[in-house]
Amino acid sequence: MMRLPFFRYVAPRTVSEAASLLADAEPGEAMLLAGGTDLLPNMKRRQQVPRLIIGLRKIAEMRRVENGKGLRLGAGLTLTEIVREARVKTLYTGLWEAAAQIATPHLRNMGTLGGNLCLDTRCNYYDQNYEWRKAINFCLKKDGDICWVATSSPKCLAVSSTDTAPALMALGARVRLVSASGERDVALRDLYRNDGIDYLTRRPDEILAEVILDPAEGPGAPGPGAASTPGGSNAPANYRWKSTYWKLRRRGSFDFPVLSVAAAARFGKGGAIEEARIVLGSVASKPLPADKAADFLAGKILTDAVIADAADLAWQIAKPMDNTDFLYHWRKRVTREFAGYALRQLRGDDMRETRSRIAHKDLSQIV
């Protein structure tokens, strides 16, 4: 049986109190705990061994949903609360689809939005118990000096497996980072580095307190590009941004993604795309924005030919490694297909049967 190491636990009531505790701790001594679905298993495997745990679950301000100009989501909201938030499902569908496909209902009841955004990078050589890792002389990410994925690599190639980050990046989200010395807003795409060890730009003394989303709707009818809740039904006439999230994994639940594609687009009145974003997940140590594919879509109507060309541009940046489930060259190949599925859903195609068959998930069953 794997047991937790000894640690001291404190449960502050405010973000400022938590930030002060973090600032007063010695470097590497303290870690933040929200749902614990990632940190606690890592501690049992001795991947992370903090002496101080700062619990965030009693901080009410991190559990708020604030409407106004866009939507502000507390980082302490559980994934279940995100899934049950009607405004997320209606206006930020890609985020809803991402949160709804994470793990299992039990884990979504515990895991939080902020925790998923800060999810530790994963690797077949890293995500093992202490004795297994010791037998191979550990790895570059923890206690060793070699990356077993690519032995000549100067940096760790562990994979970013967060679901909500690609979806929120496609939606242009920002995050509010709070420390004892102040706070700052950061574009979510700037929160990540393509480095399996140093994968966040968040400073050690900062707390990810809130996710900020711009308005997803505006005046005017969007034309034939409008639609789509997960079932493909028509959206309100003033709905402008549409988004979706597609996830590849071996099973229809529990598993982390081994490939994901998030896409969002703002449609003009004639059905042409005014602006688009496409983000690939689980193919690098950070979510990868497919900017060339997104720029290509501007001003175009989503015909089959346009979708194929954009999917090909997205496919080109995918560079999965052999450190997770499935063959890496096959995961590279199906990136093109998944990007196409996402764009077809944005077009308004009914993708329920395809999602159920290919992605092993019926989102209509999520409540």
C-alpha positions as CSV (number, residue, x, y, z in Angstrom):
1,M,0.0,0.0,0.0
2,M,1.3,3.5,-0.9
3,R,1.0,5.9,2.0
4,L,1.1,9.6,2.2
5,P,4.3,11.2,3.6
6,F,4.0,13.3,6.8
7,F,2.9,16.9,6.3
8,R,1.3,19.8,8.1
9,Y,-2.1,21.0,6.9
10,V,-3.6,24.5,7.1
11,A,-7.0,25.7,5.8
12,P,-7.1,29.5,5.3
13,R,-10.4,31.2,4.8
14,T,-9.3,33.9,2.2
15,V,-7.1,34.0,-0.8
16,S,-4.9,36.7,0.8
17,E,-4.4,34.5,3.9
18,A,-3.4,31.6,1.7
19,A,-1.0,33.8,-0.3
20,S,0.6,35.0,2.9
21,L,1.2,31.4,4.1
22,L,2.7,30.6,0.7
23,A,5.0,33.6,0.8
24,D,6.2,32.7,4.3
25,A,7.1,29.1,3.4
26,E,10.6,28.1,2.5
27,P,11.1,27.4,-1.3
28,G,9.7,24.0,-2.2
29,E,8.2,23.5,1.3
30,A,4.5,24.3,0.6
31,M,2.0,23.2,-2.0
32,L,-1.6,24.1,-2.6
33,L,-4.4,21.6,-2.3
34,A,-7.9,22.0,-3.8
35,G,-9.5,18.7,-4.8
36,G,-6.3,16.7,-4.3
37,T,-7.1,14.3,-7.2
38,D,-3.7,14.9,-8.7
39,L,-1.5,16.0,-5.8
40,L,-2.3,13.3,-3.3
41,P,-1.6,10.4,-5.7
42,N,1.7,12.1,-6.6
43,M,2.6,12.4,-2.9
44,K,1.9,8.7,-2.4
45,R,4.3,8.0,-5.3
46,R,6.9,10.4,-3.7
47,Q,6.8,12.6,-6.9
48,Q,6.0,15.6,-4.7
49,V,6.7,15.7,-0.9
50,P,5.7,19.1,0.5
51,R,6.0,19.5,4.2
52,L,3.2,22.1,4.3
53,I,-0.2,21.7,2.5
54,I,-2.3,24.8,2.1
55,G,-5.9,23.7,1.6
56,L,-8.1,26.0,-0.5
57,R,-11.6,24.4,-0.2
58,K,-12.7,26.7,2.6
59,I,-12.1,29.8,0.6
60,A,-15.5,31.0,-0.5
61,E,-14.3,33.6,-2.9
62,M,-12.7,30.9,-5.0
63,R,-16.1,29.1,-5.4
64,R,-18.0,32.0,-7.0
65,V,-19.5,32.4,-10.4
66,E,-19.8,36.1,-11.4
67,N,-21.7,37.3,-14.4
68,G,-21.4,40.7,-16.0
69,K,-19.2,41.4,-19.0
70,G,-18.4,37.8,-19.8
71,L,-18.1,35.3,-17.0
72,R,-15.7,34.9,-14.0
73,L,-15.2,31.4,-12.6
74,G,-13.6,30.8,-9.3
75,A,-10.7,28.4,-9.6
76,G,-12.0,26.4,-6.6
77,L,-15.2,25.5,-8.4
78,T,-15.4,21.7,-8.8
79,L,-15.6,20.3,-12.3
80,T,-19.1,19.1,-11.5
81,E,-20.1,22.6,-10.6
82,I,-18.7,23.8,-13.9
83,V,-20.7,21.1,-15.8
84,R,-23.9,22.1,-14.0
85,E,-23.5,25.8,-14.7
86,A,-26.0,26.6,-17.4
87,R,-24.2,29.7,-18.6
88,V,-21.1,27.6,-19.3
89,K,-23.1,25.0,-21.2
90,T,-24.9,27.5,-23.3
91,L,-22.3,30.1,-24.0
92,Y,-18.9,28.4,-23.5
93,T,-19.8,24.9,-24.8
94,G,-16.2,23.9,-25.4
95,L,-15.4,24.3,-21.7
96,W,-18.5,22.4,-20.8
97,E,-17.6,19.6,-23.1
98,A,-14.0,19.5,-21.7
99,A,-15.1,19.5,-18.0
100,A,-17.8,16.9,-18.7
101,Q,-15.3,14.4,-20.1
102,I,-12.7,14.6,-17.3
103,A,-12.3,11.4,-15.3
104,T,-15.4,10.0,-13.6
105,P,-18.3,11.7,-11.7
106,H,-16.7,10.9,-8.4
107,L,-13.4,12.6,-9.4
108,R,-15.3,15.6,-11.0
109,N,-17.0,16.0,-7.6
110,M,-13.6,16.6,-6.0
111,G,-11.3,18.0,-8.8
112,T,-11.4,21.7,-9.4
113,L,-11.1,24.0,-12.4
114,G,-7.8,25.5,-11.1
115,G,-6.4,22.1,-10.3
116,N,-7.0,20.9,-13.8
117,L,-5.4,24.0,-15.3
118,C,-2.3,23.4,-13.1
119,L,-2.3,19.6,-13.6
120,D,1.2,18.1,-13.4
121,T,2.6,16.9,-16.6
122,R,2.5,13.1,-17.2
123,C,4.7,10.4,-18.6
124,N,4.8,6.6,-18.6
125,Y,8.3,6.7,-16.9
126,Y,7.2,9.3,-14.3
127,D,3.8,8.1,-13.3
128,Q,5.0,5.0,-11.5
129,N,5.6,4.2,-7.8
130,Y,8.8,5.1,-6.1
131,E,10.3,1.6,-6.3
132,W,9.6,1.3,-10.0
133,R,11.2,4.6,-10.8
134,K,14.2,3.8,-8.5
135,A,14.7,0.6,-10.5
136,I,15.4,2.6,-13.7
137,N,17.5,5.1,-11.8
138,F,14.6,7.7,-11.8
139,C,14.1,10.2,-14.6
140,L,14.9,13.8,-15.4
141,K,11.6,15.1,-14.0
142,K,12.2,13.7,-10.5
143,D,15.5,12.5,-8.9
144,G,17.2,11.5,-12.1
145,D,19.3,13.0,-14.8
146,I,18.0,11.5,-18.0
147,C,14.7,11.8,-20.0
148,W,13.8,8.2,-20.8
149,V,11.4,9.3,-23.6
150,A,14.4,10.7,-25.6
151,T,17.6,10.0,-23.9
152,S,19.5,12.8,-25.7
153,S,16.9,15.4,-24.8
154,P,18.2,18.3,-22.6
155,K,14.7,18.8,-21.2
156,C,11.8,16.7,-19.8
157,L,9.2,15.7,-22.4
158,A,6.4,14.8,-20.0
159,V,3.0,15.6,-21.5
160,S,0.4,18.2,-20.6
161,S,-2.9,16.3,-20.1
162,T,-5.2,19.1,-18.9
163,D,-8.6,19.1,-20.6
164,T,-9.9,22.5,-19.6
165,A,-6.7,24.4,-20.6
166,P,-7.1,23.8,-24.4
167,A,-10.8,24.6,-24.2
168,L,-10.3,27.8,-22.3
169,M,-7.4,28.9,-24.5
170,A,-9.6,28.5,-27.5
171,L,-12.1,30.8,-25.7
172,G,-9.4,33.4,-25.1
173,A,-9.6,33.1,-21.3
174,R,-7.4,34.9,-18.8
175,V,-6.5,33.9,-15.3
176,R,-6.1,36.0,-12.2
177,L,-2.9,35.1,-10.2
178,V,-2.7,36.3,-6.6
179,S,0.3,36.6,-4.3
180,A,1.2,38.4,-1.1
181,S,2.7,41.2,-3.2
182,G,-0.3,41.8,-5.4
183,E,-2.2,40.2,-8.3
184,R,-2.0,40.1,-12.1
185,D,-4.1,38.9,-15.0
186,V,-2.4,36.6,-17.5
187,A,-3.7,35.3,-20.8
188,L,-4.1,31.5,-20.3
189,R,-2.0,30.7,-23.3
190,D,0.9,32.5,-21.6
191,L,0.5,30.4,-18.4
192,Y,2.3,27.4,-20.0
193,R,5.8,26.5,-21.0
194,N,6.8,23.7,-23.3
195,D,8.8,22.0,-20.6
196,G,7.7,18.9,-18.7
197,I,9.3,20.1,-15.4
198,D,8.9,23.9,-15.5
199,Y,5.6,23.8,-17.3
200,L,3.9,26.8,-15.6
201,T,4.8,30.5,-15.7
202,R,2.9,30.9,-12.4
203,R,5.4,31.9,-9.7
204,P,5.8,29.6,-6.7
205,D,4.2,32.3,-4.4
206,E,1.1,32.8,-6.7
207,I,-2.3,31.3,-6.4
208,L,-4.5,30.8,-9.5
209,A,-7.7,32.3,-8.1
210,E,-10.0,32.9,-11.0
211,V,-10.7,32.3,-14.7
212,I,-12.0,35.2,-16.7
213,L,-14.0,34.8,-19.9
214,D,-14.9,37.5,-22.4
215,P,-18.5,37.7,-23.6
216,A,-19.4,34.9,-25.9
217,E,-22.4,36.5,-27.6
218,G,-23.2,39.8,-29.3
219,P,-25.9,41.5,-31.4
220,G,-26.8,40.2,-34.8
221,A,-27.8,36.9,-36.3
222,P,-24.7,34.7,-37.1
223,G,-26.3,33.0,-40.1
224,P,-25.8,29.4,-41.1
225,G,-22.8,28.9,-38.9
226,A,-24.9,29.2,-35.7
227,A,-25.6,26.3,-33.6
228,S,-24.5,23.9,-31.4
229,T,-25.1,22.7,-28.1
230,P,-23.6,19.1,-27.8
231,G,-26.7,17.7,-29.5
232,G,-26.4,20.0,-32.5
233,S,-29.6,22.1,-31.7
234,N,-29.9,25.7,-32.9
235,A,-28.4,28.4,-30.7
236,P,-30.0,31.8,-29.9
237,A,-30.0,34.3,-32.7
238,N,-27.5,36.6,-31.0
239,Y,-25.0,33.8,-30.3
240,R,-21.7,34.7,-31.9
241,W,-18.8,32.6,-30.6
242,K,-19.2,28.8,-30.8
243,S,-16.8,26.3,-29.3
244,T,-16.2,22.6,-28.9
245,Y,-13.7,20.1,-27.4
246,W,-12.8,16.7,-28.7
247,K,-10.8,14.1,-26.7
248,L,-9.1,10.9,-27.6
249,R,-8.5,8.2,-25.0
250,R,-8.8,4.4,-24.8
251,R,-11.9,4.4,-22.7
252,G,-15.0,6.6,-22.5
253,S,-14.2,7.7,-19.0
254,F,-11.5,8.0,-16.4
255,D,-8.6,8.1,-18.8
256,F,-6.5,11.2,-19.4
257,P,-6.5,12.5,-23.0
258,V,-3.8,11.3,-25.3
259,L,-4.9,13.9,-27.9
260,S,-7.4,16.7,-27.7
261,V,-8.6,19.4,-30.0
262,A,-10.4,22.5,-28.9
263,A,-11.8,24.9,-31.4
264,A,-13.8,28.2,-31.2
265,A,-15.0,30.5,-33.9
266,R,-16.9,33.8,-34.2
267,F,-19.2,33.8,-37.2
268,G,-20.3,36.8,-39.3
269,K,-23.8,37.3,-40.6
270,G,-23.2,35.5,-43.8
271,G,-21.8,32.4,-42.1
272,A,-18.1,33.3,-42.7
273,I,-15.7,33.0,-39.8
274,E,-14.5,36.4,-38.5
275,E,-12.1,34.9,-36.0
276,A,-11.1,31.4,-34.9
277,R,-8.8,29.6,-32.4
278,I,-7.7,26.0,-32.5
279,V,-5.7,24.5,-29.6
280,L,-4.1,21.0,-29.5
281,G,-3.7,19.2,-26.2
282,S,-1.7,16.2,-25.0
283,V,0.8,16.4,-27.9
284,A,3.5,18.4,-26.1
285,S,4.4,19.6,-22.6
286,K,1.9,22.5,-23.0
287,P,-1.3,23.0,-25.0
288,L,-0.3,24.1,-28.5
289,P,-2.2,26.9,-30.3
290,A,-2.6,26.0,-34.0
291,D,-2.4,29.7,-35.0
292,K,-1.7,29.1,-38.7
293,A,-4.9,26.9,-39.0
294,A,-6.9,29.5,-37.1
295,D,-5.6,32.4,-39.2
296,F,-6.4,30.4,-42.4
297,L,-10.1,30.2,-41.4
298,A,-10.6,33.9,-41.1
299,G,-13.0,35.2,-43.7
300,K,-13.9,31.7,-44.9
301,I,-17.1,29.6,-44.8
302,L,-16.6,26.1,-43.4
303,T,-16.9,24.0,-46.5
304,D,-15.5,20.5,-46.6
305,A,-12.4,21.7,-48.5
306,V,-11.7,24.5,-46.0
307,I,-12.1,22.2,-43.1
308,A,-9.7,19.7,-44.6
309,D,-7.1,22.4,-45.3
310,A,-7.4,23.8,-41.8
311,A,-7.2,20.4,-40.2
312,D,-4.0,19.7,-42.2
313,L,-2.4,22.9,-40.9
314,A,-3.3,21.9,-37.3
315,W,-1.9,18.4,-37.8
316,Q,1.5,19.8,-38.8
317,I,2.3,21.2,-35.4
318,A,1.4,18.0,-33.5
319,K,4.5,16.2,-32.2
320,P,3.4,13.5,-29.8
321,M,6.0,11.4,-28.1
322,D,6.2,7.7,-27.1
323,N,5.4,8.3,-23.4
324,T,1.7,7.8,-23.1
325,D,-1.1,5.4,-24.4
326,F,-1.4,4.4,-28.1
327,L,1.3,4.6,-30.8
328,Y,2.7,8.1,-31.1
329,H,2.7,8.1,-34.9
330,W,-1.0,7.1,-35.0
331,R,-1.8,9.8,-32.5
332,K,-0.1,12.3,-34.8
333,R,-2.1,11.0,-37.8
334,V,-5.5,11.2,-36.1
335,T,-4.9,14.8,-35.1
336,R,-6.1,15.8,-38.6
337,E,-9.3,13.8,-38.1
338,F,-10.1,15.2,-34.7
339,A,-9.5,18.8,-35.9
340,G,-11.9,18.0,-38.7
341,Y,-14.5,16.7,-36.3
342,A,-14.3,19.9,-34.2
343,L,-14.7,22.2,-37.2
344,R,-17.6,20.2,-38.5
345,Q,-19.3,20.6,-35.2
346,L,-18.7,24.3,-35.3
347,R,-20.3,24.3,-38.7
348,G,-23.4,22.9,-37.2
349,D,-23.1,19.2,-38.2
350,D,-24.7,16.7,-35.9
351,M,-21.6,14.9,-34.6
352,R,-23.2,12.9,-31.8
353,E,-22.9,9.5,-33.5
354,T,-19.3,10.3,-34.5
355,R,-18.4,11.4,-31.0
356,S,-20.0,8.3,-29.5
357,R,-18.2,6.0,-31.9
358,I,-14.8,7.6,-32.2
359,A,-14.4,9.4,-28.8
360,H,-16.4,6.9,-26.8
361,K,-18.6,9.5,-25.2
362,D,-22.3,10.4,-25.3
363,L,-22.4,13.9,-23.9
364,S,-26.2,13.9,-23.8
365,Q,-25.9,11.6,-20.8
366,I,-24.0,14.1,-18.8
367,V,-26.0,15.8,-16.1
